[in-house]
Structure formats: structure tokens, C-alpha cells
Amino acid sequence: MRKLILLSIILMFSSYKIHAQKPAKPTSSNIYEAIQKLNFLGSVLYIAAHPDDENTALIAYMANHEKARTAYLSLTRGDGGQNLIGPEIRELLGVMRTQELLAARRVDGGEQLFTRANDFGYSKHPDETLEIWDKNQVLSDVVLAIRKFKPDVIINRFDHRTPGTTHGHHTSSAMLSVEAFDLAGNASAFSNLNNIVSPWQPKRLFYNTSWWRYGSREAFDKVDKSNMLALDVGVYYPHKGLSNNEIAAISRSQHLCQGFGRLSSRGSSKDYIEFLKGEPLQGSNSIFEGIDTSWNRIKGGEAIGAILYEVENNFNFSNPSMHLPQLVQAYKLLQNIEDKHWKNLKTKALKDIIQMCAGLYLEASADTHWATPNGLVTINLEVLNRSNTPITLVSIKKDNAVSISKDIQLKNNIAYTFKEVLKINENREPTTPYWLTENGTLGMYKVNDKNLIGLPETPRVYNVDFNLLIENTPITITKPVIQRYAKPDKGELYRPFEIIPEASVKIPEKVIIFNTSNQKEIPVVVKAGTNNIDGYLELNHPEGWSVYPKKQNVSIQNKDEEQTLVFTVIPPENQHEGYISPALHLNNKTFSKELIEINYDHIPNQTVLLPSESKVVRLDIKKRGENIAYIEGSGDVVPESLQQIGYHVRILKSNEITTETLSNFDAVIVGIRAYNTLEDLKFKQETLFNFVENGGNMIVQYNTSHRLKTDHIAPYNLELSRDRVTDENAEVKFLEPNHDILNTPNKITAKDFEGWTQERGLYFPNKWDKAFTPILSMHDKKESAKKGSLLVAKHGKGYYMYTGLSFFREFPEGVSGAYRLFANMLSLGKDNLENNSKLND
Ligand SMILES: [Zn+2]
């Protein structure tokens, strides 16, 4: 039910401007507000680093109260975080969060921009961030965004003067914004952008400060605010029936994969912006002071304004179509404006308003949501004029082909529907996010087409132009081809129309661990994008590995049907790793990409094509202990990973933790953040510690230091801190080189700490009882040695271990050393014969 309410609210706000697949059904109030925005010629650019950094209250305020054209420039797409609602991580998470930002902007009325910077994970300092990002490229992208969007005012979310106090990406976003503010207007800076954009100098730069910058509300109360503007972001909009802060909460709640579903609030609420640079305010309370935000701003605008202000002032809510003669008159005048920036922006807005005032419904719906090059698709067209204004559908044009003449007089409220066949160009590239088509670096996406840089998503390639005559004036309205369909349990739905390859391939398992030299059967799935595909499939493999059979025939009759083929993969004798990748050969073409769909209710469906490959790891690993109980925290794939190397793992719920149950296990592992998320685990601590006393091993993975549900996390005193080592290549020193945990059954060496991903670990303890032995020492650049990453305490006959090492990140990436060290942790003290008999080799 909650989802339904949310969805209907989103629908109300669905902007007709962005690629919302569902067409907006605007009310008179929506039209009136669009006219108010049309008559405001000022703009604001908000800059930060990640999806969720943006202050949606301020963006909503600028877009709806000030009526300014407002955009959020998020330097990254948030690829580095965790996904609370599905399996997508890394670049797929970036695709998802891009769409969540677009969904947020559809609610708050803003637009969305990006740079090529990749969210590579947590960074402590902007120095590190700007080393991993290509600083000059990101700066160039910020300059490009400013020159394209041409904001009057820029507002930074973060403070550029306080490096090291927040995520390095945050401070970097502010530092780059300050630098770009100085450069954007200088034609000789980034002159390579001159063929796309011309220089633009914004008038002012602000920092969106807050009490938390000063530690407390009391401290902020005492701060001199003469350099700040206070904005009441709690204003109420009667036309919407919503307060600005309510809109902000709905917008913020689009960040569902980050768990940002939020309560809304109402009532007056202050937001502060601090003046940083540009032309100082002369005491007025407007960020646009000294900027003409009326139609007089542009040459030839006065006459247009005279018409459009008249429409705004006398707007007819019961019959908006009566304004069409004036709107079309303004449209004609607008076509003579020299200033291309304003002409394009306002033409687009005015066309939308004309369409809304006429109640004009135009739709191009394909009979399928995807097709392949050379494919034929039937497009259902719907054209409907719901006004008495004479409108003629002169012709339609699809895919930039020749216009098809129609010459239909659209009578009031008579729907015209017809079908057209669209042939997909044989050279058409499949639909996929433009920033994922080339291999980038850790810090940067690679985009070869300069015109795409900064765009939130890949532009739709299939559109239909409706060439109309409205009030005897030719006006073309373009609609993307979509698919409209219905589901019995969901009602009417829309999804994007996409181009897919004739076939796609995938190996379901992304990391395959061979802990012995035994062969494994690896399934490969081929999916047909079109009917009747015939060819053969091969599986490429690293040297030293063998695959049988060499080739297998593939034959699929129906589009969307799948065929699974199984290959036998034989690993080498010794430790080794590499990648296997399928290649499907059809009619002299090779298909090696996986087609990934991202389907959620709150964002349009996404199709991503990525090279299909799986990591294969021949692990040289010995292990003792067999049966493991796993207590899940906030979710990780550690249990599946341990199963891959031959452990028997059973998930235990808190209420199943009893002495009797535990007696079946050699070890208990506590999942990440379990002491942050499980309310009742604290009542089971004594049972767990008794299990250790009786000879069991207990391994606790990282918990955050705040919001711990118990102080009694270990049998001995242990204090968590925020210490973390974010450099995944940081040198690891062995404090206890002779300890069993580094020697049996696997001899751990520096090599085992190679190839780690994203970080070494996080939330290491920084104080512990002398019962604990610290095993490893490591640190980030310019920091002191951190010794709390792996602590071991003998407790009775067993061992209690606490580790902030990121095993949960390393296992799914197939990092051998992480597996070998973890096997030693599980094996600690397990040297009895019974278990030895179960050794692998
Ligand atoms: Zn952030």
C-alpha cells in the first residue's frame, strides 16, 4: 500500500521534460506553475559528490518557490556504496542511483547532471581523491557543466576549506566548484571545450552551510550570519497541496537503494547559504540580486514577456486552451531570438505548455520493449486534441526517415490511432549506459563522444516527430518510442524501448573457486534477442586451465528464449587465477556480452550490456573444522563464499542460538554489523562465549562504532573506533609472524595481501584487553599504524577473534589471500585427528 501511495505521488509530479516513461497528466495548476517557470529567467546549479548528498529541500525551494531552473551536479553516480534493496553493486549500482537521482528530480523539479568521476569508495582526504580521479578531467567536466547550464548562482553542498573532516569526494566537489567558478568565464581556460560550449561566468557562489558544520545548534546560533542568507524552505504551495519540505522528503525517499525512505515534515524551516565568491549582495534577500530574471534579460524578449505575463496574470484554470493563440504568438516571436541558449530552453518549455493547454495527447508505443538491429517493430500511435483549437496533424516522422503525410484535422476529444512499422537500422548500437561502453580507470569513466559527457543517461535513439499545425503555426513535438502495456496485478505500465543484440551470453556464477584440482561443471546461458538463432559457443579460458567440450552448438527458436550449455572446467594443480568468458558465434558475428536488466518499481527499467566474464580461482588452501554457524547482520555473501570452498554453513537466527544447537558446530561467524542491526543478539552473548570456552571458535566481523546494541561485544574488553585503512594496497606488517593464525594450515605471506579490493578494512578496535593478541599492522598514507584489524583471544578451550578486515568485500571478488587467512582463523586450535581426516589434500 505504501508503495502505491508513493507511486501516485511520483505520478503527480512526473515531469514531462525528463525521460519519465509514464506521460504526465498535467492539471491546470501544473500548467500554471509551468507558465510561472517559463516567465522566470534565472538559474541555480547545486554541486556535490554523490547521489544523496544533495539538499532536496533547497533544490525544491529553488525550483518551486524561486521558479528558477535548478540542477544538481553530482560528480559521481554513487557506484561505490552498498545496495539495500537488490543485488546490483559497482557500475550497476551507479546505473541504479543515476535513475534514483532522476526520479528525485522529477519530484523536486530539478534537473540532473554528472561528471565522468567514478565513486571508487571511501576516501579520507581530497588529496587522495584528486589523485585517483583525474583532477583535470573532473574540473573540465565541472567547467563544461557550468558553461552548458549557464547558472546565475552556484551553491556548494560542502565546505572547500575543511579538507579531512568529511569524505574526500565531498571536499573535492567543493574545491573543484570554487576553481571552476573562476575558470568557466575565461575563454582561454579549457579552450578545448569551445566547440561545444562558450564561456560563462556565474554571478555568485555560495556554500550551503548548516549547524552541523559548527558542531551544535547552540554554537551555530552564536555564529555571525552577516555573510549568510536564511531561506525558509518550509514554504507551502497551495497549487500542489504540499509544503516544500514535504516535496523534499518525497524526493529524498527516491534513494531507496540507500535506504532513504523518510518521514516528511511541514512548517517553517531555515536553510542557510554562505556567500563565497562573485558579486556581493547589497543587503537584499535574493540570490538573484542584480540579475534581470525577467524576459527583458534577452534581446527581443520584451515583446514575448508582454504576452506571457498577461497569460500568467489572467490564467484561466477552467479553460487553459483559451490561451493558445497568445502562446503560439509568443512561440513565433521566440523563434526569432538570437540567443540560442534561451531560445532552445524556452522553446522546449513553451511547446510543453502549448501541448498541455490543448490537452494534446501524443504517444508512440511499440508492441515490444526491445528489438534487435534489422528487426521490425509495430508502433501504435495515439493522437488526441482535447480543445476547440484547430490543430492539424500534418505528418509524422520516425527515426529521422522521410515524413509520412497524415493531414488529419484533430477534432475536439476524438482519438486518432494508427500503426506504423519501424525497421531498426542494422548498424544501430544496442542500448546501454554510455559511460560503461569503454574500460575506464579506478577513478574515471571513459567517454569518447564529447557530446555525451555530463548527460545523466544515454539519449533515446528512437523518437517520433509529430508535425502539427497549431493556430496555423507549424510546431513539431517529439516523443520517445516507449512500450505501454498492462499487468493484471499492477495495471498500466510503461517501459523504455531499447535495442538489444541478436544474442547475449552469461555465466551465472561471477567468481568460481576451485579449492581442489577437481573439475567443475560450469553452466553458460545463451539468450536469443531474435527468433531462430543458430551458431556455436566457445568458452575462453586462461592458460593452464582446460575446458571441454571446445565448442557446443546453439540453436534457439524464439526471441527471449534461453539455452543453458554446460562446460567442464579443469583447474591447474597449483594456485592460479584468471577469467573465463563465453563467445557465441552466429553468422560471422561474435557475441560476448551479458544483457543485464535492472527492474524496480521506483525507476524506469534499465538495460545494461557488459562483457560476460567470470573469475576462476585455483586456491591452494587447507582447512580444518567443517561445520559453521553464521549469524547474519546487515547482509553479506560470506556464507556462500565459504560454501564454495567446502565448508558446511548454516544460517542461525538469534532465537536459534542455544548451547545445544551450537554443539553441532566447529565455529560461529557473526556477519557484518550484526551488533548494529540485531536487537536480541546481546542476550545470546553468554551462550556464544560459553561455546568458545568449550572449544569453539567465534569470529566477529566489523560493526560500526556508533549505534552498537551492546557494550559487551567480546568476552574481554574491546573498544571499536572509526579507524579504517582505505588503501587496498596498504602494506601489511605481521606483528606475530609465528602465530598459528599466520602459519597453519596455510602459510600466510605478503602475497596473500595482494589483489585486495576497495579497502583493507574498517571500524578497527583501538583499545583492547591484554587477553587479545593483535596480529597485523597497517595504515593509510600519513597515518599512524593501526593494529586492530585482526585480534585473537584464547578463551577457555577456544578462540574469540574480532576482525575489521573486509573479508565480505574480498570473498565475492575471489581474492585468494582473504580465503586462506580466513581458513586459518576457522582452523585455529582445530588440530585433532577427526577433523584432519576431512582435509582436502
Ligand atoms: Zn556523499
Boltz pocket constraint, residues with backbone or C-beta under 6 A from the ligand:
constraints:
  - pocket:
      binder: B
      contacts: [[A, 49], [A, 50], [A, 51], [A, 52], [A, 53], [A, 167], [A, 170]]
      max_distance: 6.0
